[in-house]
């Protein structure tokens, strides 16, 4: 167990019956390192996911026939040949969709099934519905030879699309104070740096693939069990595809086996196909993708290509920055616009940029439509500035930490260095104290000396060490999405049920919300049960995304629980005397007029007194604004901070590397659940490391086929890639904003801590040339790329005329 996690867990909160009953402080719930509410089901294999639900009699299974070309025109496909396959009940084409053939979440440019244009290899053209899943898949596999298409040359890279000026959305520009002033600041700077950089995309690789199970209901209604982060959006898009009102569609999601953004918008296509087939045939239809098809059909994290020029002084302070960010959006807009917006809003990361011109282009390519992924563009925006500062430090022969620190936003803004490029003041800056603490606890300075000594004596193996600070904005950029609703029911026996609009994907959201409700009512967290997210219960919810799940839904559930608590307090006051405001709920007791009344007893009395024991709750994040035309406003409620120190060893003969130690200090405010928060930090860090090192996406340059579409070719980190020394600690303090119990979001920000691994690798490569050459290393830093960078540094060091 991680030592910090062991220290954070209070005795008796995670083991045995006594722990489940809790100590007196355990009744409060909030702040305890409690286990995940479904942990006992997970380890026993008893937690049901969509594909585990008992299938109703008559259930049929669907599979998708996919485009065999990356770009072309669809002439026809032989539906009769597909229909003749054993077990096939129906073949669904675009013309069979009764409503709108579109599943785009923002721009309506994403057909459920292709009609005339084929946009990427793997695009669904038709759906096969058969008696068994195997029969459906065998029939769908005929698509390669039964689809007649005119193939055209595909556009696969963001650079090529950018050169053609082909984008899925208009370009975005974030400039301060203006482009001319930025150009002048760069030109007048004592030093200048210009370069290009590429970072690849990343597959979500959720353990549970995309799956939807549609069941026809009475009066043309439709129930869809869907593995999705956004049940309300699935409801609306399915209703649109069926040509009915949203009230006729019910979407339910009890849990997902991972999401990471890949089930925010892209679960819609599968929900629509299953629902359309079920409505047409009047029978339940399940659509569960094979892992290969999941890779071939769905999008992932956007890869980014950058061009930049920066001006800086002798201390490494940035004086001017002009940067162009080009993402591979894929064939449609999907969420590429919001992703690019967040990328531009995180170019500054933790740094004051006095003059900046950042330009964002969402390039249209003949690839899967890229979408949300943990960080949602923030990591891509921040990474380029980190690379610039890393290069500046090497050119000035300064410690990269000192250069980063010289560029930090001010603590209090007294010098006017705390305004972001988009006009929001950084009012909660703790990066100075956080980095100083990590620098001390990680023993960074002496370890850097040890690394230098090791490298001087080791011609083949080289070590590298790097620090990466993080500032991550929390909220949806669209202000209206920052709202949530919840329902809390207190039953006559004193047990409690909470339902909210967030979705559980393993991140512990339901656990935290249950703790919040327990805290408000002064009962043990085990008294509270969370039920499945259901559009019949809480309507018009936002996606569980942008790290806002606990912030929004926790506040909504708190509001509902407080309403019930206030009614119970008034009831207690009437029954036992004393003012309602003096009634206190704690330790499963209600303290009223010098009496202790068991919570269950008061609830029973309240029921007899006809007191309403259920309530709705609502929350909307205050103070947010965003002008997408000027790219200015206050898009974030607060910022989460963190920093990591990583040390690696690189084999310069093979390009192989190993992370030997990582020290992390992360700001989660006043933690709702330290055990879950530390688990989220660990997972995000390793996932970010995979993105920047091993997870490479490769498309065939001629056919446009994704070659890395299975675990055999796409390499996510394993347990063996975790460092033998991983020290994770939570930074002390609380959120200055009125978040849920002054906590901070933890889902996405820690992923950026993995920057430290990438720059530690770069530091090790740089040691080959005694840190006189800037390594030309793109991401992911695969062994091939590392070896190429090592060779480039060696050549530049030995060749006087490169």
VENQUIKA-V254350 format. One record per helix or strand of 2 or more residues. SS is the DSSP state (~ for helix, > for strand). FROM is the first residue (numbers start at 1). TO is the last residue. If there is no record, write none. Layout:
# VENQUIKA-V254350
SS/FROM/TO  SS/FROM/TO
This chain:
# VENQUIKA-V254350
~/3/8  ~/16/21  ~/25/28  ~/39/44  ~/50/52  >/60/66  >/72/77  ~/79/83  >/88/92  ~/94/96  >/117/118  >/124/130  ~/133/140  ~/143/146  >/147/151  ~/158/164  >/172/176  ~/179/188  >/191/199  >/211/216  ~/218/220  >/222/226  ~/231/242  ~/246/248  >/249/253  ~/268/281  >/285/288  ~/291/297  >/304/312  >/318/330  ~/336/345  >/356/364  ~/378/396  ~/400/407  ~/431/441  ~/444/457  >/461/474  ~/479/481  >/483/490  >/496/500  ~/509/521  ~/525/527  >/528/530  >/533/534  ~/549/576  ~/580/582  >/584/586  >/589/592  >/595/598  ~/599/608  >/614/620  >/625/627  >/632/634  >/638/651  >/657/666  ~/674/693  ~/719/721  >/725/730  ~/740/742  ~/749/767  ~/783/798
